[in-house]
Every structure is written in structure tokens, then in C-alpha cells.
Amino acid sequence: MSSELSFFDLIIKASFLVQIVMLILLALSVISWTMIFQRQKVLKQAHVSSRKFEDRFWSGSDLSKLYNELSARTNSLEGLESLFCSGFKEFARLSKNNMASSGTIMDGTHRSMRVALSREIEKLEANLSFLATVGSISPYIGLFGTVWGIMNAFISLGAVKQATLQMVAPGIAEALIATAMGLFAAIPAVVFYNRFAHKVEKLDSNYGNFMEEFSNILHRQAVAKSETKV
């Protein structure tokens, strides 16, 4: 009896459709874990990079020198570095126009940083929608496999005159495996989606705060320059 009800025997002896459901859930689980490890690495790197840049920025470094160093490696800019370079580049470009007011300069600078911020958050949120989808649909896919398996088990019971627990147990057990696999795929996806969404929200808030603080610094420079012209 125990050998008949072993986990792998139940999977092998399951109906073709239930096996397809199990295979789909297994694939979703593998892909989810791959994305979880990848997102974990990206978000951790973004947090560390943000800390390092803020320490350097607020250490009193010359902004022009900092911009020149960062712009030399354009392809590897990320997070606050990208926001800083986008804002400072636009600020420097508009400042060369003697007819531009401080308000015009800051409006253009702020728009440039907003675009950079949107791109950075989009990078951080990559694949999160997939995790949310897996967390939402996996239990239902597993439930479908379970319903189908139980239906087949009862159809088989209808073909015999005397039903026993030994006859119905394997069919129900193999059907319930699909539900278990659906939960196995869904629970980590939901947990890590919520965790990553919270981290992205914190980084978004951090980026937004830096953008406002940096805008204030550039605004003071723009006002000082306009007063010098007068």
C-alpha cells in the first residue's frame, strides 16, 4: 500500500492532463525562483550603490568634477548616479543660455531627472509583475488539476459495483498533489513580490528625496547666477 501511494508513483500514474498541470506549475516555480534570486541581487546592488553615491555626494565633492567622472562611464550609470548626471547635464546646458531664467532652468532640470527616475524604477520593477501573476494564478491552476483528477477518480468509481478506500485513495491523492504544487509555486512568489515591492518603494522614496535636495542645490546656484548677471 505504501509503495502504491508513494509521491513519485502518484505523479507518474496521474492522468495526462494532471501531469501537464504539474509540469506547468513546476516550470512556473523554477522560473519564479530564478527571478527571485536575480531581483534580490539587483535590489541589493541598487541599495549599496545608492548608499555609496550619497556618501560621496554629501562629502562636499565638486559637482562638476563628480559629473565628469561619472559621465566618463555612461554605460554603467545606475540609480542616483543616473539621476545626478541627467539633472546636472540639463542644468549645465540650460545655464549656458543667458536668456534662460532660473525658473526655466529648474523646470528643464527637474523634468530631465523625472525621466531618469522613471527609467530607474522601471528597471527595479522588472519581473515583479510575473511574480505577482504566478502568485495569483498558481493556486487556480493547481485547483484545476485537482478538480480534474478527483472527477476522473469518481468516474472510475462509477464503473465498479463495490468501491473501497484503496481504490479511490490514489486518484484523490494524485489530484491533491496538483493543489500542493500550486501552493508551492504561489507562496514564495507572493512573499517575495511583497518584499521586493516594499524595497522598490523605499528606493523610489530615496531617489525622490535626493532629486528634491539636488534640485534645491541647483536652484540656489541658478538664482545666484541670475543675480550676478543683474
C-alpha positions in Angstrom: 0.0 0.0 0.0 2.7 2.4 0.9 4.6 1.8 -2.3 1.3 2.4 -4.3 0.9 5.8 -2.6 4.5 7.0 -2.9 4.8 10.6 -4.1 6.6 9.8 -7.4 4.3 6.9 -8.2 1.3 9.1 -7.9 2.8 11.7 -10.3 3.7 9.0 -12.8 0.3 7.3 -12.7 -1.6 10.6 -12.8 -3.8 11.4 -15.8 -2.1 13.1 -18.7 -3.9 16.4 -18.1 -3.0 16.4 -14.4 0.7 15.7 -15.4 0.6 18.7 -17.7 -0.8 20.9 -14.9 2.0 19.7 -12.6 4.6 20.3 -15.3 3.3 23.9 -15.8 3.4 24.5 -12.1 6.9 23.1 -11.8 8.1 25.4 -14.7 6.4 28.4 -13.0 8.1 27.6 -9.7 11.6 27.2 -11.3 11.2 30.5 -13.3 9.9 32.3 -10.2 12.9 31.2 -8.1 15.3 32.3 -10.9 13.7 35.7 -11.0 13.7 35.9 -7.2 17.4 35.4 -6.9 18.0 37.8 -9.8 15.8 40.5 -8.3 17.4 40.0 -4.9 20.8 40.7 -6.4 19.7 43.7 -8.4 17.9 45.4 -5.5 20.7 44.8 -3.1 23.2 46.2 -5.6 20.9 49.3 -6.1 20.8 49.9 -2.3 24.5 49.6 -1.9 25.1 51.8 -4.9 22.7 54.4 -3.6 24.5 54.5 -0.2 27.9 54.9 -1.8 26.8 57.7 -4.1 25.1 59.6 -1.3 28.2 59.4 0.9 30.3 60.8 -1.9 27.8 63.4 -2.9 27.3 64.8 0.5 31.0 64.7 1.3 31.4 68.1 -0.4 32.8 67.0 -3.7 32.8 69.5 -6.5 29.7 68.7 -8.6 31.3 69.4 -11.9 34.2 67.1 -11.1 31.8 64.4 -9.9 29.8 64.8 -13.1 32.8 64.5 -15.3 33.9 61.3 -13.5 30.5 59.7 -13.8 29.8 60.7 -17.4 33.1 59.0 -18.4 31.4 55.7 -17.7 27.9 56.4 -19.1 27.0 52.7 -19.8 27.3 51.7 -16.1 25.4 54.5 -14.5 22.5 53.4 -12.3 20.3 54.7 -9.6 21.2 58.1 -8.1 24.2 58.3 -10.4 21.8 58.4 -13.4 19.6 60.9 -11.8 22.5 63.2 -10.9 24.1 63.0 -14.3 20.7 63.7 -16.1 19.9 66.6 -13.9 23.4 68.2 -13.9 23.8 67.8 -17.7 20.5 69.5 -18.4 21.3 72.2 -15.8 24.6 72.9 -17.4 23.1 73.0 -20.9 20.3 75.4 -19.9 22.7 77.6 -17.8 24.7 78.4 -20.9 21.7 80.2 -22.3 22.0 83.7 -21.0 18.3 84.4 -21.7 17.0 81.5 -19.6 15.6 82.4 -16.2 16.3 80.4 -13.1 12.7 79.0 -13.2 13.2 77.8 -16.8 16.5 76.2 -15.9 15.0 74.4 -12.9 11.9 73.2 -14.8 14.0 71.6 -17.5 16.4 70.1 -14.9 13.5 68.7 -12.9 11.9 67.2 -16.0 15.1 65.5 -17.0 15.6 64.0 -13.6 11.9 62.8 -13.5 12.5 60.9 -16.8 15.7 59.3 -15.4 13.8 58.4 -12.2 11.1 56.7 -14.2 13.6 54.7 -16.1 15.4 53.6 -12.9 12.2 52.5 -11.2 11.2 50.6 -14.3 14.4 48.7 -14.1 13.9 47.9 -10.5 10.4 46.7 -11.0 11.3 44.3 -13.9 9.8 40.8 -13.5 7.8 41.8 -10.4 4.6 41.6 -12.4 5.5 38.0 -13.3 5.9 37.1 -9.6 2.5 38.7 -8.9 0.9 36.8 -11.7 2.4 33.4 -10.5 1.2 34.1 -7.0 -2.3 34.8 -8.3 -2.9 32.1 -10.8 -0.8 29.1 -9.5 -3.4 28.1 -6.9 -6.1 28.1 -9.5 -4.0 26.1 -11.9 -3.4 23.6 -9.2 -7.1 23.6 -8.2 -8.0 22.8 -11.8 -5.7 19.8 -11.8 -7.2 18.7 -8.5 -10.8 19.0 -9.7 -10.0 17.1 -12.9 -8.2 14.3 -11.0 -11.0 13.9 -8.5 -13.6 13.9 -11.3 -11.7 11.1 -13.0 -11.4 9.2 -9.7 -15.2 9.3 -9.2 -15.9 8.4 -12.8 -13.7 5.3 -12.3 -15.6 4.5 -9.1 -18.8 4.6 -11.1 -17.6 1.8 -13.3 -17.3 -0.7 -10.4 -20.1 -2.2 -8.2 -18.2 -2.0 -4.9 -15.9 0.9 -4.1 -13.2 0.7 -1.5 -10.8 3.3 0.0 -7.9 1.5 -1.6 -9.5 2.2 -5.0 -10.3 5.9 -4.5 -7.3 7.0 -2.4 -4.7 7.0 -5.1 -6.8 9.0 -7.5 -7.7 11.6 -4.9 -4.1 11.7 -3.6 -2.6 12.4 -7.1 -5.2 15.1 -7.6 -4.3 16.8 -4.4 -0.7 16.9 -5.4 -1.6 19.4 -8.1 -3.0 21.8 -5.4 0.1 21.3 -3.2 2.3 22.2 -6.2 0.2 25.2 -7.0 0.6 26.5 -3.4 4.3 25.6 -3.6 4.7 27.9 -6.6 2.4 30.6 -5.3 3.5 31.2 -1.7 7.2 32.1 -2.5 6.1 34.3 -5.4 3.7 36.3 -3.2 6.1 36.6 -0.3 9.0 37.8 -2.4 6.8 40.0 -4.6 5.6 41.9 -1.5 9.2 42.1 -0.2 10.6 43.4 -3.4 7.7 45.8 -3.9 8.5 47.3 -0.5 12.2 47.6 -1.4 11.4 49.3 -4.7 9.1 51.7 -2.8 11.8 52.6 -0.4 14.3 53.1 -3.2 11.8 55.2 -5.1 11.3 57.4 -2.0 15.1 57.7 -1.5 15.6 58.7 -5.2 12.8 61.2 -4.9 14.2 62.8 -1.8 17.6 63.0 -3.4 16.1 64.6 -6.5 14.4 67.3 -4.5 17.5 68.0 -2.4 19.7 68.1 -5.5 17.1 70.4 -7.2 17.4 72.8 -4.2 21.2 72.9 -4.6 21.0 73.6 -8.3 18.2 76.2 -7.7 20.4 78.2 -5.4 23.2 78.1 -8.0 20.8 79.3 -10.7 19.5 82.1 -8.6 23.0 83.2 -7.6 24.0 83.2 -11.3 20.9 85.3 -12.3 21.7 87.8 -9.6 25.2 88.1 -10.8 24.0 88.9 -14.3 21.8 91.7 -12.9 
